[in-house]
Amino acid sequence: KHGGNIIGQGTLAQFKKLHTSTAQYLTGADEISAPKKYRKGSGNTVVVQGATGFNLKNIDAAFPLGTLICVTGVSGSGKSTLVIDILGRALARHFYRAKDEPGAHKSIKGLSFIDKVIAIDQSPIGRTPRSNPATYTGVFTLIRDTFTEVQEARARGYDAGKFSFNVKGGGRCEACAGEGYVRIPMQFLSDVFVECEACEGKRYNQEALEIHYRGKTIADVLEMTVEEARQFFSDTPAIVEKLRLLEEVGLGYVSLGQPATTLSGGEAQRVKLATELSRRATGKTLYILDEPTTGLHFDDIKRLLHVLNALVDKGNTVIIIEHNIDVIKCADWILDLGPEGGKRGGEMVAAGTPNDVMKVSKSLTGKYLKEVLSP
């Protein structure tokens, strides 16, 4: 609701004179700064040995744990094969007995140093309007529990199910099964969702809507933005903490009940990251992200890096397949594949800190790092 206005337009020269966020990054008044020093990590590594999947030329790749790692290289250089097809699938099979066959490799060393692997992409957090940021992050469970403590709810014997829009026979509107929308199947097009006439999109029946917490119904709370809800529940620490994390990843403007189907890819990704930040840290989790900056503004990228660094600061390891130079320069460690794509790729061109990689003459990534890191 804070967007929707045109705040600047014109040629590049005209646009740079404006004070919009985009203009500030274009002129250099604002920027994504490289870290002053790179993390050394925990001292342990996960090593993929003898990777030959697709175009990889029998390479060994060492991932230092406890760091932010970027896997770089031109399109077709073998990044996804190494990180997703080989490492990701092998770890998923090791920890979760996944059925996908890993890409060709000899072995992976160092698995004892991590306890789980999580891939965070821009796919939706749910495929129907039933899923939303509140349900995905778990904050809605805490909110429903709060409503059950209202004196009127206790007098009527209502439990948390009365304030769920997923429980049949509870407090949900049965006309739309608690979705707030009615799905109209379209034979040759995507299904269309129309607001439910019975509950007017509120998802609940009249009984549930008669219970008020501080003057608000459960439907009113779902319509609140994260910012508003954080103020409203300011004296409930468990709720505030989850909402704080959503605000921290730049989603303060999103409403708690916003249907998952209307969230952008970047928003869905940040909901997932906020959920991960809220989990108790073991310090041994490995996160994999495949080009997480796709479609993101400079300011969104800055926020994303802040969140990823927070995960690493807890002792975890974050591996990013990335083309964005602003992210690459902020990595603690880079694995650069290439030198080109397809048959001319699949080699480990360089490995090290951004300062190390920019000194490797045959690394195309190093060439661009030199431009942004050299005084």
N, C-alpha and C positions, 0 to 999 in steps of 0.2 A: 504493500500500500504506500510505501515511501517512493515508489518509482512511477513510471508512466508519463513523465514529462520530457520534452526535448529541451535539454539544457545547454546545447551548443551545436553549431553547425557552421560549415564554411570550408574554404581551402585549408590545407595543412598550415600554411603561414598564418591565416586568420585564426584557426582553431587553437594554435599554440599560445595565443594572447589571452585566451579565456582562463578561468579559474576552476574548470571542471577537474575531476579526478583523473580522467583520461589525459587531458592536456598537461597536467602536472607530471605525469610519467613520460609523456612525449618530449617535454622540455628538459627533463632531468631534475626538476625541482623536487620530485618524489621518486624514489627508486627502491628496488629490492636489493638490499646490501648483502655482499658476500660476508660470511663469518670472519671474525678476526683470527680465529684459529680453528683447526679441524680436530674433531674427536679422535682419540687413539683407539677407542673401542674397548671391549672387555679383554682382549688378548686372544680370544678364541675365534676360530673361523669355521665356516661350512665350505667345503671344497667339492666342486663338481669335477670329476676326473674323466678324461677321454671322451668328451662330448662330440658326437659325430652326427647328431640328428640334423635332418635337412641339409643345410649347406655348411654346418660347422665342421671345421677341419681338425678334428681330434684335439680340441683345446682343453686346458685345465682352467677353471675359474674359481678364485678364492674370494669369498664374501666375508669380510671382517665383521664380527658380530658387535652389537652395541653402537652401530654407526648408521648414518643416512647414506645409502649407496645409490648411485645413478648408473644405469646400464645404458650406454649411448652408442651412436653410430647411425649412418644413413639408413633409409628405408631398405629393408631386405638384407641387412647386414647380419642378422641372426639373433637379434635381441630377444624377441618373443620365443624363439625356439629354445634358447638357453634358460630364460627365466620362467616362462609359463609352461612350455611343453616338457622340459626336462626337470628343472628344480621344483616348480610348483606342483606338477603331477606326482613326482616322486615323494614329496613331502606329504601330499594329500593321501597317497596310498599308505605311507608309513604311519601316519597319525589317525586317519579316518577310514582306512581300508577302501579308499575310492577305487572305482573300476577303470578309470581312464589310464591307458598305457603310457608311461613316460617315454619321451624321445630317447633315441639311442645314446647311451653313455656307459662307461665302465663301472663307476661307483660314485657314491657321495659320502664324504667323510665329515664328521663333526655333528651328526644328528643328535647326539646326546646333549649338546649344548642348547638346544631349543625344545620347547614343549608343545608348540602348536604353530600352525601357519594359517594366515587369514588373508584372502584376496579382497581388496576393496576397489570396486570399479564404479562406473557411473550408471549401472543398470538400476531400474526402479526398485524401491524398497518394498513394493507390493504391486500386484497387477490389477487390483480393483480399488474403488474409492474407500473400501473398508479399512485399508491400511493407511496410516498417517504418522507424522513424526512422534505424536504422543504415545501411540501403541508400540511403535518400533523401538523407541528408546526405553520403554518401560515406565515412563513417568505417569502414564495414565492409570496404571495399577495403583500407584500411591494416591492419585487424585480421587479415584473411586473409593478407596479406603477412607479418605477424609470425609466424603459425603455420607458414608455409612455411620459416621460418628455424630452426625447432626441429630438433635433430639427428636425431631419429627420422624426421621428415617428409623431410628431405634424403636420409637413407639409403634411404628407400623411393621417392625420386624424385617426391614429391608436389609439384604446383604449386598456385597459388592456386585453380584450378578444383576441386581436391579439397575445398576448404573453402567452396565456393559451393553454395547449395541451389537454384540456378537452372540449373546445368550438367548436362545429361543425360550419364549414364555417368561422372560424377565421384564426388563424395562424398555426393550427396543420396540420400535414401530414395526409391526408385523407386515404392514403393507409393502414395505421396501426391504424387509429383513434387516433393518438397522443400517442400511447403506446411505440413506438420505437421498438416494437417487434410484430411479428405475431404469434398468438396462433395456434398450430397444435393439434387438439383433438386426443387423443389416446384412443381407445375403452376400453382397459383393464388396462391401466397405467395412471399415471398423465399426464396432458397436457404438451406439450413441447412448449417453447417460442423460436422463431428464430428471429434474428435481421432483421428489415424491410429493404428491398433492396432499396426502394424508397428514404428514408431519411437517410439510414445508421445508424439507431438508434438515430438520433437527435431529433425526435418527431415533428419537425416543417417543414413547407413548405418554399420555397425560399424567399417569401416576408418577412416573419418574421425574417429570418436569414440575411436579408440585413441591419437590424438595429443593430448598434453597440453602446454599452455604454463603453467608455474608451477602445475601441478596441476589446471588447468581445461581442459575440452574446448571446442571451438568452440560447442557447444550451450549449455554453462554460461555462456559469455560473453554469448550472446544473451539469456539470462535475467537478466543483471545489470541493475540500474538504471543510469542515466547517472551518478549519484553514485558507485556502487560501481565502475563501469568506469573512471572517472576516477582513482580511487585505485589500481586494479589495474594500469593502464598508465601510472602516474605518471612513469616514466622514458622515455616515448616522446612527445616534444613534439608531433608532428603529430597524434597521436590525442587527446592531452590538450586541445589547442586547440579541436578540433571539439566535444568533450564539454563543454568550459568554456562554449561559446556556447549549447549546449542547456540547460545549468544556468542560465545567465544569463537566459534567457527564461522560466525557471520550470518547466523540464521535468526537473529532477533526479530526480524520482520515477518517470519513465517507463522501462520496460525497453527495452533496445536492439532486441530482436526483437518488440516488441509489434505485432501485426498492425494495419495501417493501418485496417482495417475497425472496430477497436475504439477508435480515437482520437476524441475529441470534436472539434467544429468548431474550437473555440478552440485545442486542442492541435495540430491539423493546421496551423493558421495559424502557430503559433509555431515549428513544425518548419521551415516554409518560410522564416520570418524568420531563424532561426538559420543556415539554409543560405545565405541571401543575405549575412548578416554575414561568413560564412567566405570569400566570394569576394573576389578582389583588387579593391579599389575603383578605379574610374576617376573617380569623383566627378561623372559625367555621366549617371547612371541616374535615371530617373523612375519612382517606384513609385506605383501606384494601389491604394487599399484602399476597399472599399465597406462601410461600417458594420462595421468590424472589432471593435467592442466588443459586438456582439450576443451575449447569453448569458454575458458575462464578469463576474466579481466585481470589486469595487473594487480588490482587491489585484492581480488579473490585469491590470486596466486600467493600473495604475501600472507594472507590468512591461512591458506592451505599449508604453507611452509611452517608457519608458527605451530600449527596442530601436529604436523609430522615430527617436528623437532621435539614437541612435548612427549610424543610417544617414545622417541629415541632417548630422551632424558630420563625416562623410567627404566632404561636398560634394554629396551626392545631394539629390534633391527628393522629398518625400513628399506626395501629395495624398490626403486622406481625405474621403469623403462621410460625414458624421457628425451624429448627433442628441444625443450625450452631452455635456452641458455641461462635464464635467470634462476632456474631451479638447479641446473647442472653445476653452476658456479658455487652453489650453497651446499653441495654434497661433501661429505667427509671423504668419500672414496668413489672413484669412477672406474668402471670397466668399459673400455671403448672397443667396440667390434668393428670390423670392416676388412680392408680399407674402403671397399665399395659394397654394392649389393649383389644378391644372387651368387653366381659362381665366383665372382671376384670379392666376395665377402667371406664371413665365417671364421676370420682370424682374430686373435686377441691383439689389437693394435697397441693398446696402452692400458696400464693399470696403475692407479695411485691417486694422490690428492689432485685437485684441480691444478695446483701449481706444478705438479709432476707432469700431468698430461699435456699441459700447454707447451712443454719443452720437447715433446715428441713430434718431430718434423712431419712424419707421414700420417699423423692423426688430424683428420678434418675437424673433429671436435676441439682438439687442442688449438687449432688455428683461431677459432672463434672465441675460445676461452682467453687466448692471449689478448684479443681486442678489448675484452671487458675487464680483465684482471690486471693488465699491465698499466703502470702509472701513466 
